[in-house]
Each structure stands twice: as C-alpha cells, then as structure tokens.
Amino acid sequence: MYLFISHSSADASVANEMCTYIENNGAECFIAPRDIHPGKEYAEEIIHGIQRADAMILIMSENANKSPHVLREVERAVSRSIPILVYKLEDVELSKSMEYFLMTHQWITSEKKRDYSEILAFIQKYENNTENHAGNTEPVTRSIEKTSKRKLLIPSVITLLALLIVLIFVLFINKGFNNRISYQTGDTITLGSYNNMPIEWRVLKLSDDGTEAVLISSDILTMKAYDAAEGGTFNHDGTQDYWSRNSAADTDLHLQVQVRGNNDWSNSNIRTWLNSSLEVVTYQDQPPLADAMSEKYNAYHTEPGFLYHFTEEELETLIQQEIKTTGNALSENETVITNDYVFLLSKEELQWFQEAGMSIYAEPTTVSLAQDESNWYDIQLDEYNVSNYYWWLREPVEGTSSQCYLVDNGHTQNQCITANVGTEGFGIRPAIVVDLTKLPDTNNK
C-alpha cells in the first residue's frame, strides 16, 4: 500500500516519525520534502505523489488547518476519491473549507505518547476490502475494470456508454461557463512556482465574459532592481562619481541612464527577466550585475527566467497582452507599447484594487527575504513597524530617464514613492492575464 502523508512543515518531526513507523511495518510512503526529486518542480511532484497514493494520512494540527498547501493536498485527494485518514494531534476548530473536505473521512485522536497502531489497522482494513472486492484473487485499483470480467447485459453496457458520452460532452461544453461563474475579484489562484514554492495570485480584474482575469501575486515574490546602471557601475562612470545630491546626473538624462539605470519599461532588465522561460536569460543591454546596483546586492544575471519553473500546462494559461506604458524623458513617443506575458502595474492600473475591494499593500514572502541581501526590509520594519513593503510599478517618473514609481508601504498618506531603478532592495509583484478555462485542476472550485 502506498500512503501520502500530508502535514504542515511545523509538524515535520511527527510526520517523519510516523513515516518511519509505517515503512517499518511494510507499507510505502510519500513524504515531502524527502521524496521531492532534486531539480524537479515542487508542486508537480506533490501532485504526482497524491495521484499515485492508495490513501492519504493527514496530520491535523492548528498549523495544518491554516496551511493553504495542506488544504490543496486534501482537495486534490478528495477530487480523486482517495481515502483520507485524519490523525489529530490537537483539538482544532476546522476552517470551513477543511471541514467541507473532511466531513466524511475517518479520524484518529493522538494520545500523549504517539501511537500509530490504528494506522496499521486502517491499512489492514483497506487491504482486506480490496481483496474481498476482487474475490481474493487480485488487488483492486481505482481504474475501471475490464468489462470482460463482468457478465453484463449488452443493452446495459450500451446505455451506460451513451450516458457517459453525454456526460463528457456536457462537461466539456460547459467548462467555460463553469469557470466564468467560479471566480470573483479577490479570489486566490495557485499557478506556477518561484524559488521552489507555489505562487499564489489574487484575481484583480475579470473580463466581461468571465473567461479571462488579470492576476497579481498575493505577496512580493523577490527583491530586485528594475534595471542596472547601463555603464556597469552605479553612480560612477569610471572617472567620476555622481553620489552628490546636486551632480550632473540629476539633469543629464543620458548620464542618468548610464550611472543609475534606464526607466524605459521596454528595455528594462526586469521586463526581460519576468518574461523569460529560459534557464539562461539573454539581456539586450547591461545585465543586472551586482556592481551595477546601488549597494552591489541582489544580482540576478545568472538566475533563470521567472517563467522557467512554470509547467507547459501552466504556460498555456497565460495570455500575451499589449501593454501601454508612459514613455520616459528620452522616449520619442508619449506611449511605449510592448507585448508581454508578465508585467508590472502602472499607476493608473492601481485603481483596479479599489474596484476589486482589495488592498494595494503587500508583504514579502519568507523566501524573498531569505534571498534578499540588502536587508532593507528589516531596517524599515524597525523604523516604521509596518510589515508591508514597497513594490515597483513599471511607470517612469516624469522628466527623468532613471526613476520609477513604487507603491508605498502604508506608513504615510502617499500611495507612491519614487526611486532610481538601479536600487535593488525593493519588491517585485508581477501581474499576468490568464485564460480561466485552462487553469490546472488544482484550482477547480
């Protein structure tokens, strides 16, 4: 028997102990992160583990009850009719979603000294049931048995097949309709991964027919400069520095680009990185090296593109958009047009948050803070006691060639601040447009 052990990372010691006990008694387990193959996409490996499992053991605690990742694993198991044994570590008032999925499944209450013998009884009961179902000749699987093993009347078979064909046809015809009514602004969708963690997105805007949506990442995913200083060194051209408050770089627009970075969205490093699915990203001008950043931190020239860890199925859901961005002070046109799968928002598009009844403020993920070398978030947290953080918009500041707007952290009345684009300690909060009818099954409601 193959068991998937679902648990919060905070309960890893219990999960590992349980896994050892079960495997010492003849069954096989899938447990993360042990069974995540190196170099494989985390979410994909989890899904494969659940699909292969005969049953799931859910270690229920307050941590698991609050974990969106555990909830998605449970939802996946229920959708595939996989039996779930709930091993309760403590009294928990289940979330509504968790209660819905677990209402018909078997529970075991843990004592002070952990006793896993009831799990073995569950395994034995399952194996006995499958043996009895197969007439004690061969194990039962969840796949449909061949009709040659049954003495069925031909009319019954024809009727069943006809009904099945009609059902499949109706499901496919109504797939778009079902998705149209399933999502509302503010809903959360899981799609893709970054730094080995699934990405959670919020529905920011819906198309009139409900089949497409603008999504924005729920959190700040990484800290990166918008663009590197084109000369290769921030505020220095090889002979002179421009750190002075009243230097020539404040008025010379071409010099600004050389020593502080280019705020033209169409030529920015961040646009190139966000839209790349390659392991090695090719930059059209100065790559985002550490020396080209203001504090020489957070280089990302060797990092795979943002879309690199999206599966083919996930990439198929993305819809390329014509993005209109205000030109910078050196642009020939007032509006710059690009075609992007991933983009940053403009100042004008921030109104979508108000229309959706959503807050514009966001916090960095734990992984993004671990990746960040600047430590600026901790500094502002100590100074302002505000957990939200600044995130880049794609819009250039008027009359400049090296500054862009960012969403503020909420400690003042200002919605936005400005900064030179070579400043590396600020957040990236990507936006995408997706075809809701093509979302992976994990997001079906």
Stockholm file with secondary structure:
# STOCKHOLM 1.0

chainA/1-445         MYLFISHSSADASVANEMCTYIENNGAECFIAPRDIHPGKEYAEEIIHGIQRADAMILIMSENANKSPHVLREVERAVSRSIPILVYKLEDVELSKSMEYFLMTHQWITSEKKRDYSEILAFIQKYENNTENHAGNTEPVTRSIEKTSKRKLLIPSVITLLALLIVLIFVLFINKGFNNRISYQTGDTITLGSYNNMPIEWRVLKLSDDGTEAVLISSDILTMKAYDAAEGGTFNHDGTQDYWSRNSAADTDLHLQVQVRGNNDWSNSNIRTWLNSSLEVVTYQDQPPLADAMSEKYNAYHTEPGFLYHFTEEELETLIQQEIKTTGNALSENETVITNDYVFLLSKEELQWFQEAGMSIYAEPTTVSLAQDESNWYDIQLDEYNVSNYYWWLREPVEGTSSQCYLVDNGHTQNQCITANVGTEGFGIRPAIVVDLTKLPDTNNK
#=GR chainA/1-445 SS CEEEEECCGGGHHHHHHHHHHHHHTTCEEECTTTTSCTTSCHHHHHHHHHHHCSEEEEEECHHHHHCHHHHHHHHHHHHTTCCEEEEESSCCCCCHHHHHHHTTSEEEECCSSCCCHHHHHHHHHHHHHHHHHTTTSSCCCSSCCCGGGSCCCHHHHHHHHHHHHHHHHHHHHTHHHHHHHHCCTTCEEEEEEETTEEEEEEEEEECTTSSEEEEEESSBCEECCSSCCTTSSTTBCSSCBCCSTTCGGGTCHHHHHHHHCCCCGGGCHHHHHHTCCCSSCCCSSSCCCGGGSSSSCCCCTTSCCTTTTSCHHHHHHBCCEEEEEECCTTCSSSEEEEEESEECCCTGGGHHHHHHTCCSCCCBCHHHHHHCSSCHHHHHHHHHCCCCCCEEEEEECTTCSSEEEEECCSSSSCSEEEEETTCCSSEECCEEEEEGGGCCGGGCC
#=GC SS_cons         CEEEEECCGGGHHHHHHHHHHHHHTTCEEECTTTTSCTTSCHHHHHHHHHHHCSEEEEEECHHHHHCHHHHHHHHHHHHTTCCEEEEESSCCCCCHHHHHHHTTSEEEECCSSCCCHHHHHHHHHHHHHHHHHTTTSSCCCSSCCCGGGSCCCHHHHHHHHHHHHHHHHHHHHTHHHHHHHHCCTTCEEEEEEETTEEEEEEEEEECTTSSEEEEEESSBCEECCSSCCTTSSTTBCSSCBCCSTTCGGGTCHHHHHHHHCCCCGGGCHHHHHHTCCCSSCCCSSSCCCGGGSSSSCCCCTTSCCTTTTSCHHHHHHBCCEEEEEECCTTCSSSEEEEEESEECCCTGGGHHHHHHTCCSCCCBCHHHHHHCSSCHHHHHHHHHCCCCCCEEEEEECTTCSSEEEEECCSSSSCSEEEEETTCCSSEECCEEEEEGGGCCGGGCC
//
